[in-house]
């Protein structure tokens, strides 16, 4: 899948989730906005109530999406025989899609009113959804192969090319200017401010200063703009790789802790969901069948 195709793919999945939420909310807003006692008199009560044709359907379809999203991704991730079936990153993205669309439908199944054991399942689902967003952020910080396999620290270090030799062959510079550019790409041990936001701002400003310095050197030597762009691109890539090396171990440890929080909530949600479905069937509730 090309980069453009992948962007379109993600945009379509995101649009489906957003459009589903907005459409159902728009069509049923007058019903969902009423108190529980007043909903009985609403003309759409028979359709939108949890046991109604639409409301019940939202619960069934939403639960299926969640179960499919979780089970298929876990099977693909753990079975070696399926290692060549698609790219793991794309499976993860589809897992996120189904596990975002599913909770949206389950939310409308509850008609925004829930309590008892089901409330535990619902809030566990919310916790899983929110922790999934955090997990996705951590996941994309860890360098991976195109197939989605996590790279080791040594593999990331091996990705660093000899940028100095590349620049020396590309543009004509004196030794002092050449050393300025090469030194700018070397990893530096900086004082770590305890505040993450301040530390990030300082790092961002420092990176911008480095790029301005490299651009100034290139302009002073009247290097053509096309070559300037290429050199600056190399410097940006090297700076980016240095960042990945610096945060790789931290993100790997965070990802381990994230699993400790994400998986228990997912299990609680699934167990109570199964109990809820079983009780519903025992009491004779049926959908359109």
C-alpha positions, -999 to +999 in steps of 0.1 A: +000+000+000+014+034-010+017+063+015-011+081-002-032+049-003-026+043+034-035+079+043-068+075+023-074+042+041-070+058+075-091+088+065-120+065+054-119+044+086-119+076+107-147+091+087-169+060+092-165+062+130-172+099+131-201+097+106-217+068+125-216+088+157-229+120+142-256+104+122-271+083+150-269+112+174-286+135+149-314+111+142-321+102+178-311+134+196-346+143+207-350+108+222-316+106+240-321+141+254-352+131+273-353+117+308-360+080+313-397+085+323-404+107+293-388+085+267-417+060+268-439+086+251-414+094+224-425+081+189-391+064+184-390+047+218-400+014+203-369+016+179-343+033+201-348+017+235-321-009+244-344-038+235-358-020+204-350-029+168-324-002+165-311-001+201-308-039+203-291-039+169-266-013+180-256-035+210-253-067+190-234-052+161-212-031+184-203-062+206-195-082+175-172-055+162-154-054+195-150-092+197-139-094+160-115-065+165-099-081+196-098-117+186-086-113+150-058-090+159-046-112+188-047-143+165-028-126+138-002-113+163+004-146+181+002-173+154+034-176+134+015-193+106-002-160+099+029-139+100+028-133+063-009-125+061-009-087+057+012-062+076+008-062+114+005-024+114-025-025+091-041-052+113-036-030+143-052-001+125-082-022+116-083-034+152-085+002+164-112+010+139-135-019+150-127-012+187-137+024+182-168+018+161-180-009+184-180+012+216-198+040+197-227+016+188-227+001+223-230+036+237-262+042+217-274+008+228-273+019+264-292+051+253-267+069+276-283+053+307-267+024+324-262+010+359-254-021+379-231-048+365-234-034+329-221-001+341-188-018+352-185-033+317-193+001+301-167+020+321-142-008+315-149-004+278-143+034+281-110+027+300-100+002+272-108+028+246-089+056+263-059+034+271-059+022+235-054+058+224-025+061+248-011+028+237-013+038+200+007+069+208+034+048+226+033+023+198+041+048+170+071+061+191+088+027+188+107+022+155+095-007+135+100-025+103+075-020+074+059-053+085+054-038+120+081-058+139+096-038+167+133-029+161+159-035+188+182-007+200+211-022+180+190-023+148+180+014+152+216+024+157+226+004+126+201+026+106+223+057+112+242+063+080+276+081+077+259+114+071+293+132+070+306+112+040+273+116+022+274+154+026+311+156+017+304+138-016+273+160-023+285+195-016+319+214-016+326+228+019+357+239+038+366+217+068+353+241+094+318+243+077+318+206+071+326+199+108+298+223+119+272+202+100+286+169+111+288+180+148+252+192+147+239+156+140+259+140+168+239+130+199+245+152+228+240+145+265+218+174+277+206+183+312+172+166+317+146+191+331+121+173+354+092+188+336+085+169+304+069+198+286+098+222+293+122+195+283+104+189+250+102+226+242+140+230+249+147+200+227+125+214+199+141+248+200+176+233+200+167+212+169+154+243+152+186+262+160+207+233+145+187+234+113+191+272+111+228+269+116+232+243+089+210+264+065+232+294+072+264+275+064+249+262+031+237+297+021+271+313+028+287+288+005+261+295-022+250+259-024+221+254-049+187+253-033+181+217-045+212+205-027+204+226+004+170+209+006+187+175+003+213+182+030+187+197+054+166+165+048+195+143+058+201+164+089+164+163+099+164+125+094+195+121+115+180+143+143+148+123+142+167+090+145+187+104+174+153+112+191+141+076+185+173+062+200+169+084+231+133+074+238+133+038+225+141+022+259+117+045+277+088+038+253+095+000+254+092+001+292+060+023+290+045-002+266+050-031+291+033-011+318+005-001+294-003-038+289-008-042+326-035-015+326-051-023+292-056-061+293-074-063+327-100-038+317-104-056+283-110-089+301-135-074+326-154-058+297-155-090+277-165-112+307-194-089+318-204-085+281-208-123+278-227-125+310-250-097+299-257-114+265-263-147+282-288-132+307-305-114+279-309-147+259-321-166+290-348-140+296-360-144+261-350-112+245-347-115+207-336-090+181-351-093+146-350-131+145 
